[in-house]
Amino acid sequence: MSGDVLNSECVERISMKDVEDLLDYFSKNGYKSNSTDAVPIACMSNTIGLMKLDYTLFTIKNSNPELCNHYPSELIFLESPKNDNPTIYENLYNSEQLKSLITNSRYARCRARFPMPVIMYKGKYLLRSSTLAGPLELNARHIYDTIKSVFGYEVKHITDMDIYRLRSLDVELLESYNVMNIVDLMVEKKKIKYNVSVTSSEKVTEEYGHYGHFNLLSLPYPGCEFFSEFRLNNYEAEDLQFDWEQPFIDAELVPPQQDGPLAQLNIRWENYRKWNLVEMTQNYLKVLLKYMHERKDSTLIHCISGWDRTPMFVSLVRISMWADGVIHHSLSPLEMLYLTVAYDWFLFGHDLPNRRSKNEEIFYFCFYMLKHIEDEEFCINPNYIKNKQLLNRASDHAENKEKFDTVDSKDQLGSSLSLNSNASSVSVRSQERNASPNESLSDDFEHLSVPDVCKEENRFQTRGTSPVNMPAIKRTRTDSMSSTNSGTWAIISGTGSLRSSDLNSEKSWSTEHCRNVGEEFKLETRVRKLRELRRLMQNAYGKTIGLKFVN
């Protein structure tokens, strides 16, 4: 797509070349919101266009940058899904008041990376940010802004704001989004550099005066440095374990409350130090998906700076929910790939050139994980869950009836019935009931068929959106919201095997196929979409960046 602003007169489809151009640029350049390069400008425009397919939204300018230099040049605020009944969603924001609150509170967090809602589902949000700033950073940033102001920049100073006031404003911003859950991925309580506390965290005791009423989840997760081990292990993570005995690690995992939605997860949290990297990522993702699906309030997730671990989990949540057909209904796998790379990673400041120079392959690991989240335990599609519950009840009823009939038959037939034969029959039926839906799928995605309805090209819709009347920031209702460096590269199949491939063999996905909003949702649809997106990513990544294998 071109870098021109999307409008009804000029709309083009995202292509594989768009993805490749983005990855190529991303691998060599960090994002700045005031960049005048063609790729970042096109990236911002395309991201807004993709979001508008399924949501009404408004944007706040950040191109000077006024708010944060490594946040998007246009901050996107989703208001309501277009396919839902708009009357069940409140207009939550007055854009000017919201901008004022962000401006005044942004220094409360490291690098001024304030809480920003990035995923919307059933009237609630998943937000991202950095952790809380410590006194040292606040003073350093104040000095930096003072120097900038001497040269003519209009900068709001914080000389009359102490930490207490900033924390209060941060809490006010969080509450305007109806945030009640804060997921902290830091392995430290405070980030210490040169024996000085640089950043803090909501989970630190002295901060409870502001954040004690939030549901605080400490889910420590390895920093980007650990992902050099992923590269050294030839991009395999099943046998990678983090060393929790390192001296700087002082954060403990605080298990989520096991009542309500998390009671069904059946995770042995006390064993978290024994989990490998895949298991840890899976379990943390399950928590986030459960919160998005079953809680009525919003959730904030952050690490230290909010541009490594944070985008990884945001991206996995977005892709998983899209594969379930509950968000971004109109997007094809190629468009979803572009959106998550552009928005979740590039536009929010992930420093891919720096991370790749250190072999810290956390960005690639995100898409590697897609093959590990295909199972139904990650599916939150309400129709699938409802149908599965009905099937389980029917299965239990049939099993109970079978046991009753078997006992009755024994009474009638006596010794003429073979017990071993009957047990074998019951065992076979039980295995049929418990067989995984994935077992019917070929390991090679190329053998999966796409319905005929998918022949229609998926293009941007051209309809515009009318202005929305946005009252003051307020939320009162929640209950009703029902390498090239490697020398060579290889194209990789959907299952991860090296093979040759035609980059142009893209399947066409229709809008209706991607919606999955009918009465029935099949797990095979989720698997198919995840595998196709992963295949596209591997092909584009191999062509533009490449994997640096040890052997």
PyMOL commands that set and color helices and strands:
alter all, ss='L'
color gray80, all
select helices_A, chain A and resi 16-26+38-52+86-88+95-108+110-112+135-150+163-176+205-211+224-232+260-264+269-274+277-294+309-323+333-346+352-357+362-372+376-378+382-416+419-434+437-440+445-447+452-455+484-486+511-515+523-544
alter helices_A, ss='H'
color red, helices_A
select strands_A, chain A and resi 55-61+74-81+116-121+124-129+179-184+191-193+196-199+215-218+298-302
alter strands_A, ss='S'
color yellow, strands_A
deselect
rebuild
show_as cartoon
